[in-house]
């Protein structure tokens, strides 16, 4: 099964000091464990040892444009598969060397148009393709097999995780009333595990001449989730409650009593440091909408999300990203028991976990301007 994981590192300042987390308060509600830790951050003095980067067939660092957790797959043999913008899939061996490339642009079986995520189901590797509205599939020998259409309950799914006997997926639906983001677990016809809704916005036109038929509110809430083994952890913005599920059954709620606040221009700037860039096609300069105009014409959500992303490690640890992906990261770490262990800073989220416990981090390669994937070992 696809195993992207979350972890982040802390670069300690000379004056930083580590504080022990406050004791957690535990409760039980109809068989659901509720664990509430304190609101005060504490430092996790972990060290991260880089073991090497994924390399091409000539032994040079393999350069990517951008890499997300949804575009990386690791298998039980310790190999790594990465979706590239070509589009294609590159496989790397256990030591990080490039082994093979498969998949190409096209509309037939095994061909890709707009891939959004990669995963596996048994001995089949699949790629979710938004343009084909299908899972593009490859057999044990990586030869194409027939696409599997994403229809019925899976229509509109933008993130999918399979496990033995079950499936979790996130579905985003647009209609005249607004935008609904929801996560479904196991039973395709069952009620969502979590749901957020944003009312439809009004048509807008920016000063650069670009118009939008539905101006989506900035920082509108959504549901984010991540799975490992037979469990998933999810968070429905803007609150701070990490919900742990086994299949469709809620088993724990992990919380911190952090106070929400109304988004400010500085908060929006964390998401769009140079303003919102809207591409206009080949040969045309993009439209860049400044922050004040964005806030005036699109509007901003009432509350700043307290959690922007979540991940679940195979050992049961839970991780919560508290800052937008474009901003310097601030990550809370919880143990398998749901107790807050501390906060990490100043390193991007890892994109995958290898069977031996090593982590894969995407980082910028300053010499080339591209992105490399580094194998990292954490030393507590």
Rosetta blueprint (number, residue, H / E / L):
1 X L
2 X L
3 X L
4 X L
5 X L
6 X L
7 X L
8 X L
9 X L
10 X L
11 X L
12 X L
13 X L
14 X L
15 X L
16 X L
17 X L
18 X L
19 X L
20 X L
21 X L
22 X L
23 X L
24 X L
25 X E
26 X E
27 X E
28 X E
29 X E
30 X L
31 X L
32 X E
33 X E
34 X E
35 X E
36 X E
37 X E
38 X L
39 X L
40 X L
41 X L
42 X L
43 X E
44 X L
45 X L
46 X L
47 X E
48 X E
49 X E
50 X E
51 X E
52 X E
53 X E
54 X L
55 X E
56 X L
57 X L
58 X L
59 X L
60 X L
61 X E
62 X L
63 X L
64 X E
65 X L
66 X L
67 X L
68 X L
69 X H
70 X H
71 X H
72 X E
73 X E
74 X E
75 X L
76 X L
77 X L
78 X L
79 X L
80 X E
81 X E
82 X E
83 X E
84 X E
85 X L
86 X L
87 X L
88 X E
89 X E
90 X E
91 X E
92 X E
93 X L
94 X L
95 X L
96 X L
97 X E
98 X E
99 X E
100 X E
101 X E
102 X E
103 X L
104 X E
105 X E
106 X L
107 X L
108 X L
109 X L
110 X L
111 X E
112 X E
113 X L
114 X L
115 X E
116 X E
117 X E
118 X E
119 X E
120 X E
121 X E
122 X L
123 X L
124 X E
125 X E
126 X E
127 X E
128 X E
129 X E
130 X L
131 X L
132 X L
133 X L
134 X E
135 X E
136 X E
137 X E
138 X E
139 X L
140 X L
141 X L
142 X L
143 X L
144 X E
145 X E
146 X E
147 X E
148 X E
149 X E
150 X L
151 X L
152 X H
153 X H
154 X H
155 X L
156 X L
157 X E
158 X E
159 X E
160 X E
161 X E
162 X E
163 X E
164 X L
165 X L
166 X E
167 X E
168 X E
169 X E
170 X E
171 X E
172 X E
173 X E
174 X E
175 X L
176 X L
177 X L
178 X E
179 X E
180 X E
181 X E
182 X E
183 X E
184 X E
185 X E
186 X L
187 X L
188 X L
189 X L
190 X L
191 X L
192 X L
193 X L
194 X E
195 X E
196 X E
197 X E
198 X E
199 X E
200 X L
201 X L
202 X L
203 X L
204 X E
205 X E
206 X L
207 X L
208 X L
209 X L
210 X L
211 X E
212 X E
213 X L
214 X L
215 X L
216 X L
217 X L
218 X E
219 X L
220 X L
221 X L
222 X L
223 X E
224 X E
225 X E
226 X E
227 X E
228 X E
229 X L
230 X L
231 X E
232 X E
233 X E
234 X E
235 X E
236 X E
237 X L
238 X L
239 X L
240 X L
241 X E
242 X E
243 X E
244 X E
245 X E
246 X E
247 X L
248 X L
249 X E
250 X E
251 X E
252 X E
253 X E
254 X E
255 X E
256 X E
257 X L
258 X L
259 X L
260 X L
261 X L
262 X L
263 X L
264 X L
265 X H
266 X H
267 X H
268 X H
269 X H
270 X H
271 X H
272 X L
273 X L
274 X L
275 X L
276 X E
277 X E
278 X E
279 X L
280 X L
281 X L
282 X L
283 X L
284 X L
285 X L
286 X L
287 X E
288 X E
289 X E
290 X L
291 X H
292 X H
293 X H
294 X H
295 X H
296 X H
297 X H
298 X H
299 X L
300 X E
301 X L
302 X L
303 X L
304 X L
305 X L
306 X L
307 X L
308 X L
309 X E
310 X E
311 X E
312 X E
313 X L
314 X L
315 X L
316 X L
317 X L
318 X E
319 X E
320 X E
321 X E
322 X L
323 X L
324 X L
325 X L
326 X L
327 X L
328 X L
329 X L
330 X E
331 X E
332 X E
333 X E
334 X E
335 X L
336 X L
337 X L
338 X L
339 X L
340 X E
341 X E
342 X E
343 X E
344 X E
345 X E
346 X L
347 X L
348 X L
349 X L
350 X E
351 X E
352 X E
353 X E
354 X L
355 X L
356 X L
357 X L
358 X L
359 X E
360 X E
361 X E
362 X E
363 X E
364 X E
365 X L
366 X L
367 X L
368 X L
369 X L
370 X L
371 X E
372 X E
373 X E
374 X E
375 X E
376 X E
377 X E
378 X E
379 X E
380 X L
